[in-house]
């Protein structure tokens, strides 16, 4: 099931989503990912900066202040991996995460991809609204998992 969010409703309340990296407050993003997230705790700042540099990034802003973030790793032709998605605690409960996912999926540079992927421990209900489901053939997927990134 696809969830349609009304951009105008959020914009009237002072919210905006942009993929302009110049608007990102990397200090806020780093603080959340390093100290609050379960998936990126302890990430070295230089690793995050490189990840942002090499990804398509989406920021949620309230009156020009960072309120949320998501990163998309993609070739813009066949595959996209959504990661580092968060809405800061002060802005939760306003359907901003739904608006963010909808905005990412509708982005013109990401149309027509063969596969979208993401990993989540606790947001299955959010992503299933947009058609995400458990991997159909997990036996075909492999990974190298190194959760503790060391600075270089």
C-alpha positions as protocol buffer text, in pm:
chain_id: "A"
residue {
  index: 1
  type: UNK
  ca { x: 0 y: 0 z: 0 }
}
residue {
  index: 2
  type: UNK
  ca { x: 132 y: 343 z: -90 }
}
residue {
  index: 3
  type: UNK
  ca { x: 93 y: 628 z: 155 }
}
residue {
  index: 4
  type: UNK
  ca { x: 49 y: 970 z: -1 }
}
residue {
  index: 5
  type: UNK
  ca { x: 159 y: 1260 z: 217 }
}
residue {
  index: 6
  type: UNK
  ca { x: 61 y: 1617 z: 140 }
}
residue {
  index: 7
  type: UNK
  ca { x: 376 y: 1830 z: 108 }
}
residue {
  index: 8
  type: UNK
  ca { x: 171 y: 2146 z: 148 }
}
residue {
  index: 9
  type: UNK
  ca { x: 47 y: 2040 z: 492 }
}
residue {
  index: 10
  type: UNK
  ca { x: 404 y: 2007 z: 621 }
}
residue {
  index: 11
  type: UNK
  ca { x: 528 y: 2317 z: 447 }
}
residue {
  index: 12
  type: UNK
  ca { x: 252 y: 2527 z: 604 }
}
residue {
  index: 13
  type: UNK
  ca { x: 379 y: 2410 z: 943 }
}
residue {
  index: 14
  type: UNK
  ca { x: 733 y: 2526 z: 867 }
}
residue {
  index: 15
  type: UNK
  ca { x: 880 y: 2192 z: 752 }
}
residue {
  index: 16
  type: UNK
  ca { x: 1081 y: 2129 z: 438 }
}
residue {
  index: 17
  type: UNK
  ca { x: 1265 y: 1832 z: 286 }
}
residue {
  index: 18
  type: UNK
  ca { x: 1565 y: 1896 z: 65 }
}
residue {
  index: 19
  type: UNK
  ca { x: 1844 y: 1690 z: -87 }
}
residue {
  index: 20
  type: UNK
  ca { x: 2076 y: 1993 z: -99 }
}
residue {
  index: 21
  type: UNK
  ca { x: 2383 y: 1880 z: 98 }
}
residue {
  index: 22
  type: UNK
  ca { x: 2476 y: 2242 z: 167 }
}
residue {
  index: 23
  type: UNK
  ca { x: 2177 y: 2264 z: 404 }
}
residue {
  index: 24
  type: UNK
  ca { x: 2281 y: 1963 z: 614 }
}
residue {
  index: 25
  type: UNK
  ca { x: 2389 y: 2029 z: 971 }
}
residue {
  index: 26
  type: UNK
  ca { x: 2653 y: 1758 z: 993 }
}
residue {
  index: 27
  type: UNK
  ca { x: 2708 y: 1830 z: 1364 }
}
residue {
  index: 28
  type: UNK
  ca { x: 2344 y: 1742 z: 1441 }
}
residue {
  index: 29
  type: UNK
  ca { x: 2353 y: 1437 z: 1212 }
}
residue {
  index: 30
  type: UNK
  ca { x: 2680 y: 1312 z: 1361 }
}
residue {
  index: 31
  type: UNK
  ca { x: 2560 y: 1367 z: 1717 }
}
residue {
  index: 32
  type: UNK
  ca { x: 2243 y: 1165 z: 1657 }
}
residue {
  index: 33
  type: UNK
  ca { x: 2405 y: 880 z: 1466 }
}
residue {
  index: 34
  type: UNK
  ca { x: 2707 y: 855 z: 1697 }
}
residue {
  index: 35
  type: UNK
  ca { x: 2526 y: 890 z: 2028 }
}
residue {
  index: 36
  type: UNK
  ca { x: 2160 y: 798 z: 1979 }
}
residue {
  index: 37
  type: UNK
  ca { x: 2121 y: 548 z: 1695 }
}
residue {
  index: 38
  type: UNK
  ca { x: 2151 y: 174 z: 1748 }
}
residue {
  index: 39
  type: UNK
  ca { x: 2304 y: 119 z: 1403 }
}
residue {
  index: 40
  type: UNK
  ca { x: 2585 y: 376 z: 1386 }
}
residue {
  index: 41
  type: UNK
  ca { x: 2694 y: 430 z: 1746 }
}
residue {
  index: 42
  type: UNK
  ca { x: 3061 y: 516 z: 1757 }
}
residue {
  index: 43
  type: UNK
  ca { x: 3092 y: 599 z: 1387 }
}
residue {
  index: 44
  type: UNK
  ca { x: 3402 y: 810 z: 1328 }
}
residue {
  index: 45
  type: UNK
  ca { x: 3310 y: 1158 z: 1209 }
}
residue {
  index: 46
  type: UNK
  ca { x: 3534 y: 1133 z: 901 }
}
residue {
  index: 47
  type: UNK
  ca { x: 3358 y: 811 z: 796 }
}
residue {
  index: 48
  type: UNK
  ca { x: 3021 y: 980 z: 824 }
}
residue {
  index: 49
  type: UNK
  ca { x: 3146 y: 1280 z: 625 }
}
residue {
  index: 50
  type: UNK
  ca { x: 3266 y: 1047 z: 348 }
}
residue {
  index: 51
  type: UNK
  ca { x: 2936 y: 856 z: 355 }
}
residue {
  index: 52
  type: UNK
  ca { x: 2741 y: 1181 z: 318 }
}
residue {
  index: 53
  type: UNK
  ca { x: 2971 y: 1298 z: 39 }
}
residue {
  index: 54
  type: UNK
  ca { x: 2915 y: 976 z: -158 }
}
residue {
  index: 55
  type: UNK
  ca { x: 2541 y: 940 z: -102 }
}
residue {
  index: 56
  type: UNK
  ca { x: 2219 y: 1112 z: -197 }
}
residue {
  index: 57
  type: UNK
  ca { x: 2107 y: 1276 z: 127 }
}
residue {
  index: 58
  type: UNK
  ca { x: 1770 y: 1409 z: 236 }
}
residue {
  index: 59
  type: UNK
  ca { x: 1727 y: 1647 z: 526 }
}
residue {
  index: 60
  type: UNK
  ca { x: 1408 y: 1740 z: 705 }
}
residue {
  index: 61
  type: UNK
  ca { x: 1415 y: 2098 z: 830 }
}
residue {
  index: 62
  type: UNK
  ca { x: 1190 y: 2293 z: 1063 }
}
residue {
  index: 63
  type: UNK
  ca { x: 1235 y: 2667 z: 1018 }
}
residue {
  index: 64
  type: UNK
  ca { x: 1574 y: 2589 z: 857 }
}
residue {
  index: 65
  type: UNK
  ca { x: 1692 y: 2374 z: 1152 }
}
residue {
  index: 66
  type: UNK
  ca { x: 1781 y: 2005 z: 1101 }
}
residue {
  index: 67
  type: UNK
  ca { x: 1489 y: 1789 z: 1220 }
}
residue {
  index: 68
  type: UNK
  ca { x: 1562 y: 1460 z: 1042 }
}
residue {
  index: 69
  type: UNK
  ca { x: 1784 y: 1288 z: 789 }
}
residue {
  index: 70
  type: UNK
  ca { x: 1815 y: 995 z: 551 }
}
residue {
  index: 71
  type: UNK
  ca { x: 2088 y: 874 z: 321 }
}
residue {
  index: 72
  type: UNK
  ca { x: 2043 y: 680 z: -3 }
}
residue {
  index: 73
  type: UNK
  ca { x: 2329 y: 479 z: -151 }
}
residue {
  index: 74
  type: UNK
  ca { x: 2249 y: 431 z: -518 }
}
residue {
  index: 75
  type: UNK
  ca { x: 2373 y: 394 z: -872 }
}
residue {
  index: 76
  type: UNK
  ca { x: 2063 y: 594 z: -980 }
}
residue {
  index: 77
  type: UNK
  ca { x: 1986 y: 328 z: -1240 }
}
residue {
  index: 78
  type: UNK
  ca { x: 1906 y: -9 z: -1081 }
}
residue {
  index: 79
  type: UNK
  ca { x: 1955 y: -11 z: -703 }
}
residue {
  index: 80
  type: UNK
  ca { x: 1912 y: 203 z: -392 }
}
residue {
  index: 81
  type: UNK
  ca { x: 1981 y: 133 z: -25 }
}
residue {
  index: 82
  type: UNK
  ca { x: 1808 y: 360 z: 227 }
}
residue {
  index: 83
  type: UNK
  ca { x: 1999 y: 410 z: 551 }
}
residue {
  index: 84
  type: UNK
  ca { x: 2066 y: 639 z: 847 }
}
residue {
  index: 85
  type: UNK
  ca { x: 1700 y: 741 z: 865 }
}
residue {
  index: 86
  type: UNK
  ca { x: 1599 y: 938 z: 1171 }
}
residue {
  index: 87
  type: UNK
  ca { x: 1372 y: 1212 z: 1297 }
}
residue {
  index: 88
  type: UNK
  ca { x: 1497 y: 1396 z: 1605 }
}
residue {
  index: 89
  type: UNK
  ca { x: 1290 y: 1326 z: 1918 }
}
residue {
  index: 90
  type: UNK
  ca { x: 1144 y: 1680 z: 1936 }
}
residue {
  index: 91
  type: UNK
  ca { x: 984 y: 1630 z: 1592 }
}
residue {
  index: 92
  type: UNK
  ca { x: 851 y: 1275 z: 1621 }
}
residue {
  index: 93
  type: UNK
  ca { x: 481 y: 1192 z: 1606 }
}
residue {
  index: 94
  type: UNK
  ca { x: 414 y: 1430 z: 1316 }
}
residue {
  index: 95
  type: UNK
  ca { x: 436 y: 1173 z: 1029 }
}
residue {
  index: 96
  type: UNK
  ca { x: 765 y: 1326 z: 914 }
}
residue {
  index: 97
  type: UNK
  ca { x: 925 y: 985 z: 863 }
}
residue {
  index: 98
  type: UNK
  ca { x: 642 y: 888 z: 627 }
}
residue {
  index: 99
  type: UNK
  ca { x: 684 y: 1213 z: 439 }
}
residue {
  index: 100
  type: UNK
  ca { x: 1060 y: 1153 z: 417 }
}
residue {
  index: 101
  type: UNK
  ca { x: 1025 y: 798 z: 279 }
}
residue {
  index: 102
  type: UNK
  ca { x: 760 y: 913 z: 31 }
}
residue {
  index: 103
  type: UNK
  ca { x: 985 y: 1197 z: -84 }
}
residue {
  index: 104
  type: UNK
  ca { x: 1279 y: 961 z: -134 }
}
residue {
  index: 105
  type: UNK
  ca { x: 1073 y: 708 z: -331 }
}
residue {
  index: 106
  type: UNK
  ca { x: 927 y: 981 z: -554 }
}
residue {
  index: 107
  type: UNK
  ca { x: 1260 y: 1152 z: -629 }
}
residue {
  index: 108
  type: UNK
  ca { x: 1305 y: 1173 z: -1010 }
}
residue {
  index: 109
  type: UNK
  ca { x: 1665 y: 1043 z: -996 }
}
residue {
  index: 110
  type: UNK
  ca { x: 1541 y: 728 z: -822 }
}
residue {
  index: 111
  type: UNK
  ca { x: 1251 y: 637 z: -1050 }
}
residue {
  index: 112
  type: UNK
  ca { x: 1247 y: 299 z: -1224 }
}
residue {
  index: 113
  type: UNK
  ca { x: 1497 y: 120 z: -998 }
}
residue {
  index: 114
  type: UNK
  ca { x: 1488 y: -260 z: -999 }
}
residue {
  index: 115
  type: UNK
  ca { x: 1556 y: -297 z: -628 }
}
residue {
  index: 116
  type: UNK
  ca { x: 1525 y: -92 z: -313 }
}
residue {
  index: 117
  type: UNK
  ca { x: 1680 y: -218 z: 7 }
}
residue {
  index: 118
  type: UNK
  ca { x: 1704 y: -120 z: 372 }
}
residue {
  index: 119
  type: UNK
  ca { x: 1764 y: -272 z: 713 }
}
residue {
  index: 120
  type: UNK
  ca { x: 1565 y: -194 z: 1026 }
}
residue {
  index: 121
  type: UNK
  ca { x: 1526 y: -336 z: 1373 }
}
residue {
  index: 122
  type: UNK
  ca { x: 1214 y: -146 z: 1471 }
}
residue {
  index: 123
  type: UNK
  ca { x: 1048 y: 43 z: 1182 }
}
residue {
  index: 124
  type: UNK
  ca { x: 889 y: -239 z: 984 }
}
residue {
  index: 125
  type: UNK
  ca { x: 544 y: -78 z: 1010 }
}
residue {
  index: 126
  type: UNK
  ca { x: 671 y: 245 z: 857 }
}
residue {
  index: 127
  type: UNK
  ca { x: 841 y: 83 z: 558 }
}
residue {
  index: 128
  type: UNK
  ca { x: 574 y: -179 z: 490 }
}
residue {
  index: 129
  type: UNK
  ca { x: 330 y: 106 z: 416 }
}
residue {
  index: 130
  type: UNK
  ca { x: 543 y: 180 z: 110 }
}
residue {
  index: 131
  type: UNK
  ca { x: 569 y: -177 z: -15 }
}
residue {
  index: 132
  type: UNK
  ca { x: 886 y: -294 z: 163 }
}
residue {
  index: 133
  type: UNK
  ca { x: 878 y: -653 z: 284 }
}
residue {
  index: 134
  type: UNK
  ca { x: 1125 y: -907 z: 420 }
}
residue {
  index: 135
  type: UNK
  ca { x: 1376 y: -1024 z: 160 }
}
residue {
  index: 136
  type: UNK
  ca { x: 1199 y: -1277 z: -62 }
}
residue {
  index: 137
  type: UNK
  ca { x: 1503 y: -1496 z: -120 }
}
residue {
  index: 138
  type: UNK
  ca { x: 1744 y: -1435 z: 169 }
}
residue {
  index: 139
  type: UNK
  ca { x: 1950 y: -1734 z: 59 }
}
residue {
  index: 140
  type: UNK
  ca { x: 2070 y: -1529 z: -240 }
}
residue {
  index: 141
  type: UNK
  ca { x: 2203 y: -1243 z: -25 }
}
residue {
  index: 142
  type: UNK
  ca { x: 2544 y: -1238 z: 137 }
}
residue {
  index: 143
  type: UNK
  ca { x: 2728 y: -981 z: 343 }
}
residue {
  index: 144
  type: UNK
  ca { x: 3045 y: -891 z: 522 }
}
residue {
  index: 145
  type: UNK
  ca { x: 2935 y: -733 z: 850 }
}
residue {
  index: 146
  type: UNK
  ca { x: 3184 y: -515 z: 1035 }
}
residue {
  index: 147
  type: UNK
  ca { x: 2980 y: -319 z: 1291 }
}
residue {
  index: 148
  type: UNK
  ca { x: 3272 y: -142 z: 1457 }
}
residue {
  index: 149
  type: UNK
  ca { x: 3429 y: 96 z: 1210 }
}
residue {
  index: 150
  type: UNK
  ca { x: 3779 y: 207 z: 1298 }
}
residue {
  index: 151
  type: UNK
  ca { x: 3908 y: 554 z: 1205 }
}
residue {
  index: 152
  type: UNK
  ca { x: 4163 y: 559 z: 927 }
}
